[in-house]
Amino acid sequence: MDKLGLGYAGLKNRKPELIYASASGYGPDGPYAQKAGQDLLAQALFGMMAITGQQTTGPRPAGVSVIDHHGAALFAMGILAAIIRRQRTGQGCRVDASLLQAALDLQAESLVGWLNAPRRPASVSAYRHVAGWYFPAPYGVYATRDGHIAVSLCPLSSLAQAIDAPQLASFSESEAWSRQDDIGELIAATLRTQTTSEWSERMEAARIWHARVQSYSDILADPQVKHMQALVTARGGGDSGTAVTLVNHPVLYDGESAEVRLPPQPLGAQSRDVLGEIGFAPAEIAALIRSGVVHADDG
């Protein structure tokens, strides 16, 4: 943008109240500024793979571009914060979001815990069953006879009674933080013997926080997902009008979910509208399209 004469410094002089937002891999300057910024690389560089993997299997990326997604949310939040400040003070600013800081922000609990631990552990890999290096047993995921179940924070004595594993009750509260693998293996051996539904019924009665591990097909049928209208189907734009199912806007407003005002569009479908909104005359827009500077697919 600087090479094109559209950098922040030049534009700020023309419009001091401008909010200029930039999203990058590692920040606007510094030793990594020119490196390729991409979600998988950020997961590798900034701890996500290390805490997600196990010592026996090695580092493991998350199954979704989680840093991209979180970075986009932080980007939007930063712009909104700048808008609020401008409304109060008239002052514009440059907003910078990066995958680097999005990755660290996602790990604020884990990373701050490690940074301030009296004795930092040599490894931050997850345990065999317990979900992370800084969680006590039984907090993690366990195989059942027909699937998997997640067991959250609970007293070992309560879980011992619920799953009929009296040996669990012999572990102290402090050992839940120091013998995660031993405790996890004992729980795992027991939970393999019955189905997820059978264990869920027992844990529900004992008020132990738990959940069966669901696949995408399970999510599609999930009653709460349906109730929240978290997935929405719309007709796509363009000639085909193909139905497309989307993840809905994730916030409710006065108890209502947002409606799809504009379904997915062909590339360039709104080029004329966008250019018109920022002040280009119809003749100027037509000239830009003819010369190939912009693309329009509006019929």
C-alpha positions as CSV (number, residue, x, y, z in Angstrom):
1,M,0.0,0.0,0.0
2,D,2.9,2.4,0.7
3,K,4.3,1.6,-2.8
4,L,0.9,2.6,-4.3
5,G,0.9,5.9,-2.3
6,L,-1.9,4.5,-0.1
7,G,0.0,4.0,3.1
8,Y,-1.4,5.3,6.4
9,A,1.1,8.2,6.8
10,G,0.1,9.8,3.5
11,L,-3.7,9.2,3.9
12,K,-3.7,10.5,7.5
13,N,-2.4,13.9,6.3
14,R,-5.3,14.2,3.9
15,K,-7.9,12.8,6.4
16,P,-6.8,13.0,10.1
17,E,-9.9,11.2,11.3
18,L,-9.3,8.2,9.1
19,I,-9.3,4.7,10.6
20,Y,-6.9,2.6,8.7
21,A,-6.9,-1.1,9.5
22,S,-4.2,-3.6,8.6
23,A,-4.1,-7.4,9.1
24,S,-0.8,-9.1,8.7
25,G,1.0,-12.3,9.7
26,Y,3.4,-10.9,12.3
27,G,2.9,-7.2,12.6
28,P,3.7,-4.2,10.4
29,D,7.4,-4.3,11.0
30,G,10.1,-6.2,12.7
31,P,12.2,-9.3,11.8
32,Y,9.2,-11.4,10.6
33,A,7.4,-8.6,8.8
34,Q,8.3,-10.0,5.3
35,K,7.7,-13.7,6.1
36,A,4.7,-15.5,4.8
37,G,1.9,-15.2,7.3
38,Q,-0.5,-18.1,7.3
39,D,-2.5,-20.0,10.0
40,L,-0.6,-23.3,10.0
41,L,2.7,-21.5,10.2
42,A,1.4,-19.3,13.1
43,Q,0.2,-22.4,14.9
44,A,3.7,-23.9,14.5
45,L,5.6,-20.7,15.6
46,F,3.6,-19.6,18.5
47,G,2.8,-22.6,20.7
48,M,-0.6,-23.8,19.4
49,M,0.8,-27.0,17.9
50,A,3.0,-27.7,21.0
51,I,0.1,-27.5,23.5
52,T,-2.3,-29.4,21.3
53,G,0.0,-32.4,20.6
54,Q,1.2,-35.1,23.0
55,Q,4.7,-36.2,23.8
56,T,4.1,-39.6,22.2
57,T,2.6,-38.2,19.0
58,G,4.4,-34.9,18.6
59,P,3.0,-31.4,17.8
60,R,-0.5,-31.3,16.4
61,P,-2.3,-28.5,14.6
62,A,-5.9,-27.7,15.4
63,G,-8.4,-29.1,12.9
64,V,-9.6,-25.6,11.8
65,S,-7.8,-22.4,10.9
66,V,-8.4,-21.2,14.5
67,I,-5.9,-18.3,14.5
68,D,-7.3,-16.9,11.2
69,H,-10.8,-16.9,12.7
70,H,-9.7,-15.4,16.0
71,G,-7.5,-12.9,14.2
72,A,-10.5,-11.7,12.1
73,A,-12.6,-11.2,15.2
74,L,-9.8,-9.2,16.9
75,F,-9.4,-7.2,13.7
76,A,-13.1,-6.3,13.6
77,M,-13.1,-5.5,17.4
78,G,-10.1,-3.2,17.0
79,I,-11.8,-1.3,14.2
80,L,-15.0,-0.9,16.4
81,A,-12.9,0.3,19.3
82,A,-11.2,2.9,17.1
83,I,-14.6,4.0,15.8
84,I,-15.9,4.6,19.4
85,R,-12.8,6.6,20.2
86,R,-13.3,8.7,17.0
87,Q,-16.9,9.4,18.0
88,R,-15.6,10.6,21.4
89,T,-12.5,12.5,20.3
90,G,-12.6,12.9,16.5
91,Q,-9.2,11.2,16.4
92,G,-8.5,8.5,13.8
93,C,-5.8,5.9,14.1
94,R,-4.1,2.9,12.5
95,V,-5.4,-0.5,13.7
96,D,-3.0,-3.4,13.4
97,A,-4.0,-7.0,14.0
98,S,-1.7,-10.0,13.4
99,L,-1.8,-13.8,13.4
100,L,1.1,-13.7,15.9
101,Q,-0.9,-11.8,18.5
102,A,-4.1,-13.7,17.8
103,A,-2.2,-16.9,18.5
104,L,-0.9,-15.7,21.8
105,D,-4.2,-14.2,22.8
106,L,-5.9,-17.6,22.3
107,Q,-3.4,-19.1,24.7
108,A,-3.6,-16.3,27.3
109,E,-4.6,-18.8,30.1
110,S,-2.0,-21.4,29.3
111,L,0.9,-19.0,28.4
112,V,0.4,-16.7,31.4
113,G,0.2,-19.8,33.6
114,W,3.5,-21.1,32.2
115,L,5.2,-17.7,32.4
116,N,4.4,-17.3,36.0
117,A,4.8,-20.9,37.3
118,P,7.1,-21.3,40.2
119,R,8.7,-24.1,38.2
120,R,8.1,-24.1,34.5
121,P,7.5,-27.5,33.1
122,A,10.0,-28.7,30.4
123,S,7.1,-29.7,28.1
124,V,3.7,-28.1,27.5
125,S,2.4,-31.1,25.5
126,A,-1.0,-32.5,26.5
127,Y,-1.2,-35.7,28.5
128,R,-2.5,-39.0,27.0
129,H,-6.1,-38.2,28.1
130,V,-6.1,-35.0,30.1
131,A,-6.6,-32.1,27.7
132,G,-3.6,-29.8,28.5
133,W,-0.4,-29.5,30.5
134,Y,-2.0,-27.2,33.1
135,F,-5.2,-29.1,33.8
136,P,-5.8,-31.6,36.6
137,A,-7.2,-35.1,36.0
138,P,-9.8,-36.1,34.9
139,Y,-10.3,-33.1,32.6
140,G,-10.0,-34.6,29.1
141,V,-11.4,-37.0,26.5
142,Y,-11.8,-40.8,26.9
143,A,-12.9,-43.6,24.6
144,T,-16.1,-45.5,25.4
145,R,-17.3,-48.8,23.9
146,D,-18.9,-46.9,21.0
147,G,-17.4,-43.5,20.9
148,H,-15.8,-40.8,23.1
149,I,-16.8,-38.8,26.1
150,A,-15.3,-35.6,27.5
151,V,-15.1,-35.4,31.3
152,S,-14.7,-31.9,32.8
153,L,-13.5,-30.7,36.2
154,C,-14.9,-32.8,39.1
155,P,-13.7,-34.3,42.4
156,L,-12.1,-37.7,41.8
157,S,-14.1,-39.2,44.6
158,S,-17.4,-38.2,42.9
159,L,-16.2,-39.7,39.5
160,A,-15.0,-42.8,41.3
161,Q,-18.5,-43.4,42.6
162,A,-20.3,-42.5,39.4
163,I,-18.2,-45.0,37.2
164,D,-17.8,-47.6,40.0
165,A,-14.0,-47.2,40.1
166,P,-13.1,-47.1,43.8
167,Q,-9.3,-47.0,43.2
168,L,-9.8,-43.4,41.8
169,A,-10.8,-42.2,45.2
170,S,-7.4,-43.1,46.6
171,F,-5.8,-40.3,44.7
172,S,-5.5,-37.0,46.5
173,E,-6.5,-33.6,45.2
174,S,-2.8,-32.6,44.7
175,E,-2.1,-35.8,42.8
176,A,-4.8,-34.8,40.3
177,W,-2.3,-32.1,39.3
178,S,0.8,-34.3,39.3
179,R,-0.3,-37.8,38.2
180,Q,-2.5,-37.0,35.3
181,D,-1.4,-39.9,33.1
182,D,-1.8,-42.5,35.9
183,I,-5.3,-41.2,36.8
184,G,-6.2,-40.8,33.1
185,E,-5.3,-44.4,32.3
186,L,-7.4,-45.7,35.1
187,I,-10.4,-43.7,34.0
188,A,-9.8,-44.7,30.4
189,A,-9.7,-48.5,31.2
190,T,-13.1,-48.2,33.0
191,L,-14.9,-46.0,30.4
192,R,-14.0,-48.4,27.6
193,T,-16.3,-51.0,29.1
194,Q,-19.7,-49.3,28.4
195,T,-21.3,-47.1,25.8
196,T,-21.3,-43.3,25.8
197,S,-25.0,-43.2,26.6
198,E,-24.6,-45.5,29.6
199,W,-21.8,-43.4,31.0
200,S,-23.7,-40.2,30.3
201,E,-26.7,-41.4,32.2
202,R,-24.5,-42.2,35.3
203,M,-22.6,-38.9,35.1
204,E,-25.8,-36.9,34.6
205,A,-27.2,-38.5,37.8
206,A,-24.0,-37.6,39.7
207,R,-24.0,-34.1,38.3
208,I,-20.6,-34.6,36.7
209,W,-19.9,-32.2,33.8
210,H,-19.5,-34.3,30.7
211,A,-20.4,-34.4,27.0
212,R,-20.3,-36.9,24.2
213,V,-17.9,-36.0,21.4
214,Q,-19.9,-35.1,18.4
215,S,-19.1,-35.3,14.7
216,Y,-20.3,-32.8,12.1
217,S,-23.2,-35.0,11.3
218,D,-24.2,-35.0,15.0
219,I,-24.0,-31.2,15.0
220,L,-26.4,-31.0,12.1
221,A,-28.9,-33.0,14.1
222,D,-28.2,-31.3,17.5
223,P,-31.4,-29.9,19.0
224,Q,-29.7,-26.9,20.6
225,V,-28.0,-26.0,17.3
226,K,-31.4,-26.1,15.7
227,H,-33.0,-24.1,18.5
228,M,-30.4,-21.3,18.3
229,Q,-30.7,-21.2,14.4
230,A,-26.9,-21.5,14.4
231,L,-26.9,-22.9,10.9
232,V,-28.9,-21.2,8.2
233,T,-29.7,-22.1,4.6
234,A,-29.9,-19.4,1.9
235,R,-30.1,-19.3,-1.9
236,G,-26.8,-18.2,-3.4
237,G,-26.4,-15.3,-5.7
238,G,-25.7,-15.5,-9.4
239,D,-27.6,-17.5,-12.1
240,S,-27.6,-20.9,-10.3
241,G,-29.2,-19.8,-7.1
242,T,-27.9,-22.9,-5.4
243,A,-28.9,-23.5,-1.8
244,V,-26.0,-23.0,0.6
245,T,-26.0,-23.7,4.3
246,L,-23.9,-21.3,6.4
247,V,-22.9,-20.8,9.9
248,N,-25.1,-18.0,11.1
249,H,-23.9,-14.7,12.6
250,P,-22.9,-15.8,16.1
251,V,-24.6,-13.2,18.2
252,L,-28.3,-12.7,19.2
253,Y,-29.8,-9.2,19.3
254,D,-32.9,-8.9,21.6
255,G,-33.2,-12.6,21.4
256,E,-33.2,-12.8,17.6
257,S,-30.6,-14.1,15.3
258,A,-29.5,-12.0,12.3
259,E,-31.1,-12.6,9.0
260,V,-29.1,-13.2,5.8
261,R,-29.6,-10.0,3.8
262,L,-27.2,-10.9,1.0
263,P,-26.5,-14.5,0.1
264,P,-23.0,-15.5,-1.2
265,Q,-22.4,-13.7,-4.4
266,P,-20.2,-14.2,-7.5
267,L,-16.9,-12.4,-7.4
268,G,-17.4,-8.8,-8.3
269,A,-21.1,-8.8,-8.0
270,Q,-21.1,-5.6,-5.9
271,S,-18.2,-3.8,-7.6
272,R,-20.4,-1.0,-9.0
273,D,-22.2,-0.5,-5.7
274,V,-19.0,-0.3,-3.7
275,L,-17.3,2.1,-6.1
276,G,-20.4,4.2,-6.2
277,E,-20.6,4.4,-2.4
278,I,-17.1,5.8,-2.2
279,G,-17.8,8.5,-4.8
280,F,-16.9,7.2,-8.2
281,A,-19.2,8.4,-11.0
282,P,-20.9,5.8,-13.3
283,A,-18.6,6.8,-16.2
284,E,-15.5,6.4,-14.1
285,I,-16.7,3.0,-12.8
286,A,-17.4,1.8,-16.4
287,A,-13.9,2.9,-17.4
288,L,-12.3,1.0,-14.5
289,I,-14.2,-2.2,-15.5
290,R,-13.3,-1.8,-19.2
291,S,-9.6,-1.4,-18.4
292,G,-9.6,-4.4,-16.1
293,V,-8.7,-2.5,-13.0
294,V,-11.8,-4.0,-11.3
295,H,-14.0,-6.9,-12.1
296,A,-17.8,-6.7,-12.2
297,D,-20.1,-9.7,-12.4
298,D,-23.5,-8.1,-12.1
299,G,-25.3,-9.2,-15.3
